[in-house]
Amino acid sequence: MDPDQSRGVDQKEGEPPSGIPPSGSKGGIFYGWWIVAISTAASTIQSAVFNVGAQTLVLPLIREFDTTRTAISIAFSLRRLEGGVTGPLEGYLIHWMGPRPYMVVGWIIFGLGFIAMGLCQNIYQFYAAFLLVTLGQSVAGFLPIVTVLVNWFDHWRGRAIAIYQLGGSFGALLVPVLAWAVLNIGWRPTTISVGIIVMIVGVPIALMMRPHPEEYGYLPDGAKHTADEQSSLEESVSSADSTSISEALKSRSFWFLGFSHSAGITAWGALQVHQIPALVDIGINELTAAGVVSYTLVISAFGRLAGGFLGDILGTKRVTAVAFIAQGASVVILAYAQSMTSVMVFATIFGIGFGTRGTLMTVLRAEVFGRKNFSRLAGLMDPVSSVSVLISPIFAGFIFDSSGSYQFAFLVLAAVNASGALLLLGIKMPKRERRASPTDSSPDSEVNSG
């Protein structure tokens, strides 16, 4: 379909674009919110079986291959290395192919990787299979989904991204179920089953994605305007997104944004591998430890929702800085934790800070990059943001294997995490002319925001 011929200017008022439900009509729901729901489902699945759920495999794999925590940590670091290396290419492929076919390929690779993981016979085959899973999750996951959401939302972009990222919390609820399956059925049949399920469910999810609202007769947020208003708004967006990729790469904001993001996910990079082992070390059993991980991500839902609203009221950078510091402080608590009470205090503070930071850093990137070049610039930022999180799992594993304790590693990671608050000061927010709220434009622009 030619986008220039499919815009809403040429359509009769109230007539839905082909293949997309009407949003401006009475009782209609803007298709962008259906995309948010689909994206949340994708995030839920990926979080449950991999982003969070993968750490349920750490201790069983150590026992299976008679290896060290450092050796298993290498696999998780390779995950970040893969993202850092392929991120720039992924950004361009999304821009060239479009998110929908790109995600279909990703879900297939994701499933095949899990099947290969269940069949591996040594640690090196596990590394290869884990990289395949990582590649599939990356292709089917965050970057193509957020690229679509950035295209479909402007005024309500923060809300849409926050809802999408709630999938991480929903998926965390399923981590104890995965842990039970790994411990009682076996990690091999569990991972093979997961591989089959994610392909059956994931491919239809990808096929429901749509890249741009304009191609289906809408403006972002479902706003509808007269021809003159639409032309004016499109010129405004084009002007706001006119910064070239080379100009963005030369800007201070790009680098400070990348390094602050890297600092903010440093502790999480280590905890994705070592949180369950660290809790087991202080006398908590594996299933309960998995439950704590689940609680951490579930409570992050409050941070994701509150972060979006507080960012609008108090300022995105200011609230994000508080979240960075809260995450760092909570990891200090974990470093000295010897009781379930201390662990739950850590999990609560870290979860809320993690959720707030995750949502607002995504909003910051969308604001700095704009719609036109978002996927390419976000992909180019991956090597920058992957630096510390590439090192942190191996660092924590090495410190434990050397000293028998995670305490020093967690204190260092806490300091790095909190330092992200200072790096935010280097980000200069562009002056963008944002669209007015769709509910303010005309009676026909009613959008059901859920």
Secondary structure, DSSP 8 states (H G I E B T S, - for coil): --GGGSSGGGS-TT---TTS--SSSTT---HHHHHHHHHHHHHHHHIIIIITGGGGGHHHHHHHHT--HHHHHHHHHHHHHHHHHHHHHHHHHHHHH-HHHHHHHHHHHHHHHHHHHHH--SHHHHHHHHHHHHHHHHHHSHHHHHHHHHHH-STTHHHHHHHHHHHHHHHHTTHHHHHHHHHHT-HHHHHHHHHHHHHHHHHHHHHT--S-SGGGT--GGG----HHHHHHHHHHHHHHT---HHHHHHSHHHHHHHHHHHHHTHHHHHHHHHHHHHHHHTT--HHHHHHHHHHHHHHHHHHHHHHHHHHHHH-HHHHHHHHHHHHHHHHHHHHH--SHHHHHHHHHHHHHHHHHHHHHHHHHHHHHHTTTTHHHHHHHHHHHHTHHHHHHHHHHHHHHHHHS-SHHHHHHHHHHHHHHHHHGGG-----------HHHH-GGG-----
